[in-house]
Amino acid sequence: MHPDQDRWVVTVMVPPGSLQNNTADAERLIGALKKRLAASQFDLAVDIDLLQRLPHIVRQEKGSVRCTVFKDHGHWDLLGLQSATAEMPPAGLAVDLGTTRVVLRMVDLVSGATLAESAFDNPQVAVGPDVLTRVHHAARPDGLRHLQELIRNALDRQIGALCTSRSRRPEDILLIAVAGNTTMTHLLLGLAPHWMIREPYIPVTNRPGLIPAVSLGLRVNPSAKVFVFPNIGSYFGGDVIAGILYADLH
């Protein structure tokens, strides 16, 4: 594997447009990234927010740009674009979505260094201390929406406080990784957990995948994505998968 393929942030030089090479700005950027990442197959998605800023950034920086990318099953997403000499590197957020306690860690996506950490009690405890109580509550009218809003609003507040503690902006956060048990991730995503506690114990999905942060109501960078660790079943969640990967048991 090319070493850059293990990184979230890479710097590329976008060739200038000319009469001999008057292809679109986005296509020249994609070509530069494909070459830098040594990818034979390179399917890259660019959000409209980034496309709107792309021409100005590329010309202002004379083609030298820092790209934040994420690869998911062969598909790449461009999450951020900034000057190659920008002082403030893009940030990521790791979330341990526990039933009782939620822990956040903000990291520098360039160096991988920890920037800040915080923790708070999961506000869904007010509904019930265990997952079964919450699953039953989710079946009530507006119950699922209520549980989702509790955790979403708490995350939003904590992200803001974490950024403030390090003089960062929520807009600096481009990538969020969430690991939790299957019920907790379903409630965060607004997915009905009803059939998870009934035979034959079926979750809505085992692979939530990459989700736009704006669709979860998180006030971070408009192009930010949330990677939710996959689960294997109703009682084998993304928190276990994350632990297995971290411990190299795989």
C-alpha positions as CSV (number, residue, x, y, z in Angstrom):
1,M,0.0,0.0,0.0
2,H,1.2,3.5,-0.8
3,P,2.1,5.3,2.5
4,D,-0.2,8.2,1.8
5,Q,-3.2,5.8,1.7
6,D,-2.9,5.4,5.5
7,R,-3.2,9.2,6.0
8,W,-6.2,11.5,6.2
9,V,-4.4,14.6,5.1
10,V,-2.2,14.9,2.0
11,T,-0.7,17.9,0.2
12,V,-0.9,18.0,-3.6
13,M,0.1,20.4,-6.4
14,V,-2.8,21.1,-8.7
15,P,-1.5,21.9,-12.2
16,P,-2.6,25.3,-13.5
17,G,-5.3,25.5,-16.2
18,S,-4.2,26.5,-19.7
19,L,-5.4,26.4,-23.2
20,Q,-3.6,23.0,-23.5
21,N,-5.1,21.7,-20.3
22,N,-8.4,23.5,-19.8
23,T,-10.2,20.7,-17.9
24,A,-12.2,21.6,-14.8
25,D,-10.6,22.6,-11.5
26,A,-12.1,19.7,-9.7
27,E,-10.9,17.2,-12.4
28,R,-7.3,18.6,-12.2
29,L,-7.4,18.3,-8.4
30,I,-8.8,14.7,-8.6
31,G,-6.0,13.8,-11.0
32,A,-3.3,15.2,-8.7
33,L,-4.8,13.3,-5.7
34,K,-5.0,10.1,-7.7
35,K,-1.3,10.4,-8.6
36,R,-0.3,11.3,-5.1
37,L,-2.2,8.3,-3.6
38,A,-1.0,6.0,-6.3
39,A,-4.6,4.7,-6.7
40,S,-5.4,2.7,-9.8
41,Q,-9.1,3.1,-9.2
42,F,-10.0,6.4,-7.7
43,D,-13.7,7.3,-7.2
44,L,-13.7,10.6,-5.3
45,A,-16.8,12.6,-4.1
46,V,-16.5,16.4,-3.6
47,D,-19.3,18.2,-1.7
48,I,-20.9,21.3,-3.2
49,D,-19.5,23.4,-0.3
50,L,-16.0,22.5,-1.3
51,L,-16.6,23.0,-5.1
52,Q,-17.8,26.5,-4.3
53,R,-14.5,27.4,-2.6
54,L,-12.2,25.3,-4.9
55,P,-11.4,27.8,-7.7
56,H,-10.4,30.6,-5.2
57,I,-8.2,28.3,-3.0
58,V,-6.4,26.7,-5.9
59,R,-5.5,30.0,-7.5
60,Q,-4.8,31.9,-4.3
61,E,-2.3,29.2,-3.3
62,K,-0.9,28.7,-6.7
63,G,-2.1,25.1,-6.8
64,S,-0.5,24.0,-3.5
65,V,-3.4,22.7,-1.3
66,R,-3.9,20.4,1.7
67,C,-6.6,17.9,1.2
68,T,-8.4,15.9,3.9
69,V,-9.7,12.6,2.5
70,F,-11.4,9.5,3.8
71,K,-11.4,6.1,2.1
72,D,-14.3,3.7,2.7
73,H,-14.4,0.4,0.8
74,G,-12.6,1.8,-2.3
75,H,-14.6,5.1,-2.4
76,W,-12.9,8.3,-1.4
77,D,-14.5,11.5,0.0
78,L,-12.9,14.9,0.0
79,L,-13.7,16.4,3.4
80,G,-11.6,19.5,3.5
81,L,-9.4,21.8,1.3
82,Q,-7.1,24.5,2.6
83,S,-3.8,26.2,2.0
84,A,-0.8,23.8,2.2
85,T,0.8,26.3,4.6
86,A,-2.3,26.8,6.8
87,E,-1.3,27.1,10.5
88,M,-4.4,25.4,11.9
89,P,-4.5,21.7,10.8
90,P,-7.8,19.9,10.3
91,A,-9.2,18.1,13.3
92,G,-11.0,14.9,13.9
93,L,-13.1,13.6,16.7
94,A,-13.3,10.1,18.3
95,V,-16.5,9.3,20.2
96,D,-16.9,6.4,22.6
97,L,-20.7,6.3,22.7
98,G,-21.4,4.5,25.9
99,T,-24.8,3.6,27.4
100,T,-23.9,5.5,30.6
101,R,-20.8,7.6,29.7
102,V,-19.7,9.3,26.5
103,V,-16.1,10.2,25.9
104,L,-14.7,12.5,23.3
105,R,-11.2,12.9,22.0
106,M,-10.2,15.6,19.5
107,V,-7.2,14.8,17.4
108,D,-4.9,16.6,14.9
109,L,-5.5,14.8,11.6
110,V,-2.1,15.7,10.3
111,S,0.0,14.4,13.2
112,G,-2.5,12.2,15.0
113,A,-1.7,14.0,18.3
114,T,-4.5,14.3,20.9
115,L,-5.7,17.9,21.2
116,A,-8.2,17.6,23.9
117,E,-10.5,15.2,25.7
118,S,-13.8,15.4,27.6
119,A,-16.5,13.1,29.0
120,F,-20.1,13.5,30.0
121,D,-23.0,11.3,31.3
122,N,-25.2,10.0,28.5
123,P,-28.4,12.1,28.9
124,Q,-30.5,9.1,27.8
125,V,-30.0,7.8,31.3
126,A,-32.9,10.1,32.3
127,V,-35.1,7.8,30.2
128,G,-33.6,4.6,31.5
129,P,-30.2,3.3,32.7
130,D,-30.3,0.3,30.4
131,V,-30.7,-0.3,26.7
132,L,-34.0,-2.3,27.1
133,T,-35.8,0.6,28.7
134,R,-34.6,2.9,26.0
135,V,-35.7,0.5,23.2
136,H,-39.2,0.3,24.7
137,H,-39.2,4.1,25.1
138,A,-38.3,4.4,21.4
139,A,-41.5,2.6,20.5
140,R,-43.6,5.3,22.0
141,P,-44.9,8.2,19.9
142,D,-41.9,10.6,19.4
143,G,-39.9,8.3,21.7
144,L,-37.2,7.6,19.1
145,R,-36.9,11.3,18.2
146,H,-36.6,12.2,21.8
147,L,-33.8,9.8,22.5
148,Q,-31.9,10.9,19.3
149,E,-32.3,14.6,20.2
150,L,-31.0,13.9,23.8
151,I,-27.7,12.5,22.6
152,R,-27.3,14.7,19.5
153,N,-27.8,17.9,21.4
154,A,-25.4,16.8,24.2
155,L,-22.8,15.9,21.6
156,D,-23.2,19.2,19.9
157,R,-22.7,21.1,23.2
158,Q,-19.7,19.1,24.2
159,I,-18.1,19.5,20.8
160,G,-18.4,23.2,21.1
161,A,-17.0,23.3,24.6
162,L,-14.1,21.0,23.6
163,C,-13.2,23.3,20.7
164,T,-13.4,26.4,22.8
165,S,-11.0,24.8,25.4
166,R,-8.3,24.6,22.6
167,S,-9.2,27.8,20.7
168,R,-10.5,25.8,17.8
169,R,-13.7,26.2,15.9
170,P,-16.3,23.4,15.4
171,E,-15.8,24.1,11.7
172,D,-12.3,22.7,12.0
173,I,-13.7,19.2,12.6
174,L,-13.8,17.3,9.4
175,L,-14.1,13.7,10.5
176,I,-15.9,12.0,13.4
177,A,-15.6,8.4,14.3
178,V,-18.3,6.9,16.6
179,A,-18.0,3.5,18.4
180,G,-20.9,2.3,20.5
181,N,-23.0,-0.8,21.0
182,T,-25.7,-1.5,18.4
183,T,-28.5,0.1,20.4
184,M,-26.6,3.3,21.1
185,T,-25.6,3.8,17.4
186,H,-29.2,3.1,16.3
187,L,-30.5,5.7,18.7
188,L,-27.9,8.2,17.5
189,L,-28.9,7.7,13.9
190,G,-32.6,7.6,14.6
191,L,-33.0,4.0,13.5
192,A,-35.8,2.0,15.2
193,P,-34.3,-0.7,17.5
194,H,-37.7,-2.4,18.0
195,W,-36.7,-5.7,16.4
196,M,-33.3,-6.0,18.0
197,I,-34.8,-7.3,21.3
198,R,-37.3,-9.7,19.6
199,E,-36.6,-13.0,17.9
200,P,-34.8,-13.3,15.7
201,Y,-33.0,-10.1,17.0
202,I,-32.5,-8.1,13.8
203,P,-30.9,-4.6,13.7
204,V,-31.8,-2.1,11.0
205,T,-28.3,-2.2,9.6
206,N,-24.9,-3.7,10.4
207,R,-22.9,-1.1,8.4
208,P,-24.1,2.4,8.9
209,G,-21.0,3.6,7.0
210,L,-20.1,7.2,6.3
211,I,-22.8,9.8,7.1
212,P,-22.9,13.6,6.5
213,A,-22.6,15.3,9.9
214,V,-25.2,17.8,8.9
215,S,-27.8,15.0,8.6
216,L,-27.3,14.3,12.3
217,G,-27.7,17.9,13.2
218,L,-24.0,18.3,14.3
219,R,-22.7,21.8,13.9
220,V,-19.2,21.1,12.6
221,N,-17.7,21.6,9.2
222,P,-20.5,21.5,6.5
223,S,-18.5,18.8,4.6
224,A,-17.7,16.7,7.7
225,K,-18.5,13.1,7.7
226,V,-19.3,10.7,10.6
227,F,-18.0,7.2,10.4
228,V,-20.0,4.8,12.6
229,F,-18.2,1.6,13.4
230,P,-20.1,-1.4,12.1
231,N,-21.8,-4.0,14.3
232,I,-22.2,-7.7,13.7
233,G,-25.6,-8.1,15.3
234,S,-27.9,-6.8,17.9
235,Y,-25.5,-7.7,20.8
236,F,-22.1,-7.4,19.0
237,G,-21.6,-3.7,18.4
238,G,-19.2,-1.3,17.0
239,D,-17.6,-0.7,20.4
240,V,-16.4,-4.3,20.4
241,I,-15.2,-4.0,16.8
242,A,-13.2,-0.9,17.6
243,G,-11.6,-2.6,20.6
244,I,-10.6,-5.6,18.5
245,L,-9.0,-3.3,15.9
246,Y,-7.2,-1.3,18.5
247,A,-5.8,-4.4,20.3
248,D,-4.7,-5.9,16.9
249,L,-6.8,-9.0,17.6
250,H,-7.9,-9.0,14.0
